[in-house]
Amino acid sequence: MTLTEKTAYLKGLMEGLNTDDKVIAAIADILSDMAAEIADLKNDVDELSEVVDVIDEDLGEVEKDLYEIDEDDDDCCCDDEDDEDYDDIYDEDDDDEELFDDEELYEVTCPTCGDTICLNAAMIEDGSINCPNCNELLEFDLDDIENDDEDEGSEE
């Protein structure tokens, strides 16, 4: 039973009881209005859902055209390193190669905003970096780290 049907049933019960209670009648009217509004909202959501599905299909077509995706191609280009498209995207001589290395990363927490940033050794060796979240200058003192490493080595 829908909300509209339930509120109609409630109004029928009230009329059958022949009550003159204005408060209960007002509540029943409000419930009836709410049920109608909810039904309208449900219809609107259904229509929007259909529109979103159409937009999603259209976007899929645009992605196929933009990225030149072949519908018959079941393999992803990132799974086949010998593929020409893969080589065009991920050139081995590219400066971004370090992003794909298994290089050790260090977590640094910004004291100003509390954002945690992952840095590689080369970034830390530069001595400083601006926090990407709040632009605070974060400075690194490698002398303390090197002294700690030497102390640990002499204890063994």
C-alpha positions in Angstrom: 0.0 0.0 0.0 1.4 3.4 -1.0 1.6 6.4 1.2 -1.3 8.0 -0.7 -3.4 5.0 -0.2 -2.6 4.8 3.5 -3.5 8.5 4.0 -6.8 8.0 2.1 -7.5 5.0 4.4 -6.8 7.1 7.5 -9.2 9.8 6.3 -11.8 7.2 5.6 -11.5 5.8 9.2 -11.8 9.4 10.6 -14.9 10.0 8.6 -16.3 6.7 9.7 -15.8 7.5 13.3 -17.6 10.8 12.8 -15.1 12.7 15.0 -15.1 16.4 15.0 -11.5 16.6 16.2 -9.9 19.4 14.1 -6.4 18.5 15.2 -6.6 14.9 13.9 -8.2 16.2 10.7 -5.4 18.7 10.2 -2.8 16.0 10.8 -4.5 13.7 8.2 -4.5 16.6 5.7 -0.8 17.2 6.3 -0.1 13.5 5.9 -2.0 13.5 2.6 0.0 16.5 1.3 3.2 14.8 2.4 2.3 11.6 0.6 1.5 13.5 -2.6 4.8 15.4 -2.4 6.8 12.2 -1.8 5.1 10.6 -4.8 6.0 13.6 -6.9 9.6 13.4 -5.7 9.8 9.7 -6.5 8.6 10.4 -10.0 11.2 13.2 -10.4 14.0 10.9 -9.1 12.9 8.2 -11.6 13.1 10.7 -14.5 16.5 12.0 -13.3 17.8 8.5 -13.1 16.8 7.9 -16.7 18.5 11.1 -17.8 21.7 10.2 -15.9 21.7 6.8 -17.6 21.5 8.5 -21.0 24.2 11.0 -20.1 26.4 8.1 -18.9 25.9 6.3 -22.2 26.8 9.5 -24.1 29.9 10.0 -21.9 31.0 6.5 -22.6 30.8 7.2 -26.3 32.8 10.4 -25.9 35.4 8.4 -23.9 35.7 5.9 -26.6 36.2 8.6 -29.2 38.6 10.6 -27.1 40.8 7.8 -25.9 40.3 5.8 -29.2 39.0 2.8 -27.4 38.1 -0.1 -29.7 34.9 -1.9 -28.6 36.2 -5.2 -30.0 39.5 -4.8 -27.9 39.0 -6.9 -24.8 42.5 -6.3 -23.5 43.5 -3.2 -21.6 46.6 -1.4 -23.1 48.1 -1.2 -19.6 48.3 -5.1 -19.4 50.4 -5.3 -22.6 53.7 -3.4 -22.4 54.5 -4.2 -26.0 51.5 -2.3 -27.2 52.3 0.9 -29.1 49.6 2.9 -27.3 51.2 1.9 -24.0 54.6 3.0 -25.2 53.1 6.4 -26.3 51.6 7.0 -22.8 54.4 5.6 -20.7 57.6 6.5 -22.4 60.6 4.9 -20.6 62.7 8.0 -21.1 60.0 10.1 -19.4 60.9 12.2 -16.4 57.8 10.8 -14.6 59.4 7.3 -14.6 60.2 7.7 -10.9 56.5 7.7 -10.1 56.4 4.0 -11.2 59.5 2.9 -9.4 59.3 0.8 -6.2 61.2 3.6 -4.5 60.8 3.9 -0.7 58.5 6.7 0.3 58.6 8.7 3.5 55.5 10.2 5.2 55.8 13.7 6.5 53.0 15.4 8.5 52.5 19.1 8.0 52.5 20.8 11.5 50.2 23.6 10.2 47.4 21.7 8.6 48.1 18.1 9.7 48.1 16.8 6.1 50.3 13.7 5.5 52.5 13.9 2.5 54.4 11.0 0.9 57.9 12.0 -0.3 60.8 10.1 -1.9 64.4 10.5 -0.9 65.2 12.9 -3.7 62.5 15.3 -2.5 63.8 15.2 1.1 67.4 15.8 -0.1 66.2 19.0 -1.7 65.9 20.3 1.9 62.4 21.7 1.7 59.0 21.5 0.1 55.8 23.5 0.2 52.8 21.7 1.7 50.4 21.0 -1.2 47.5 21.6 1.1 48.3 24.8 2.9 51.5 26.0 1.1 53.5 26.0 4.4 57.3 25.6 3.8 58.4 22.3 5.3 62.2 22.1 5.8 64.2 18.9 6.3 67.4 18.7 8.3 69.3 15.7 7.0 72.2 16.1 9.4 70.1 14.8 12.3 69.1 11.7 10.3 72.7 11.0 9.2 74.0 11.4 12.8 71.3 9.0 14.0 72.3 6.5 11.3 76.0 6.7 12.4 75.1 6.3 16.0 73.1 3.1 15.2 76.0 1.7 13.2 78.6 2.3 16.0 76.4 0.4 18.6 76.5 -2.8 16.6 
